[in-house]
Amino acid sequence: MLDIEMPEKNGLATILELHERFENELNPGQGKIPIIVITGLGGETVGRMVKDLGIYAFLQKPFSVASLVSHLEKAVSTASNHI
């Protein structure tokens, strides 16, 4: 889970690095690591970028704890199916 806007590195660049490392080094052939993006940014552009990058879920701030927990449970379940 990460925010799109971070102090030292853009979250979207981080996502690309995580996908590359996960797919090529840590878990080859098993698909993308499930990443949940949180952001205060809105609009179709951010949603489209997230979708194009194969992000597992996108939560716009503010979000409920129940929504976060639900997405985390699904992401963990998805990830465990690839182990």
C-alpha positions in Angstrom: 0.0 0.0 0.0 1.4 3.4 -0.9 0.5 7.0 -1.6 0.9 8.4 -5.0 2.4 11.6 -3.6 5.4 10.9 -1.5 8.2 13.2 -0.4 11.2 11.7 -2.1 9.9 9.5 -4.9 6.7 9.6 -7.0 4.4 6.7 -6.1 3.7 5.8 -9.7 7.5 5.4 -10.3 7.7 3.2 -7.2 4.8 1.1 -8.5 6.7 0.5 -11.7 9.8 -0.5 -9.8 7.9 -2.8 -7.5 6.2 -4.6 -10.4 9.5 -5.0 -12.2 11.3 -6.4 -9.2 8.5 -8.7 -8.1 7.9 -10.1 -11.6 11.5 -10.5 -12.6 13.3 -11.3 -9.3 11.1 -12.3 -6.5 8.2 -14.2 -8.1 8.8 -14.7 -11.8 5.8 -15.7 -13.8 3.3 -15.1 -11.0 1.8 -11.8 -12.1 1.8 -8.4 -10.5 2.2 -7.8 -6.8 -1.2 -6.5 -5.5 -0.7 -2.8 -4.7 -3.2 -0.6 -3.0 -2.9 3.0 -3.9 -4.1 5.8 -1.6 -4.3 9.4 -2.6 -5.8 12.7 -2.0 -5.8 13.4 -5.7 -8.9 12.8 -7.6 -10.3 12.7 -11.1 -10.3 10.4 -14.0 -6.7 10.9 -14.9 -5.4 9.4 -11.6 -7.9 6.6 -11.9 -6.8 5.8 -15.4 -3.1 5.9 -14.5 -3.7 3.5 -11.7 -5.7 1.2 -13.9 -3.1 1.3 -16.7 -0.4 0.3 -14.2 -2.4 -2.7 -13.0 -3.0 -1.5 -9.5 -5.0 -3.9 -7.4 -7.1 -1.1 -5.6 -7.4 2.6 -5.5 -8.6 4.4 -2.4 -9.3 8.1 -2.4 -8.7 10.0 0.8 -10.6 10.2 3.0 -11.6 6.5 3.1 -13.2 4.4 5.8 -11.3 1.9 7.8 -13.8 -0.8 6.7 -13.0 -0.1 3.1 -9.2 -0.3 3.8 -9.6 -3.5 5.7 -11.7 -5.0 2.9 -9.2 -4.1 0.2 -6.3 -5.4 2.4 -8.0 -8.8 3.0 -8.7 -9.2 -0.7 -5.1 -8.3 -1.6 -3.6 -10.7 0.9 -5.9 -13.5 -0.4 -4.9 -12.8 -4.0 -1.2 -12.7 -3.1 -1.5 -16.0 -1.2 -2.9 -17.7 -4.2 0.3 -17.0 -6.0 2.7 -18.3 -3.4 
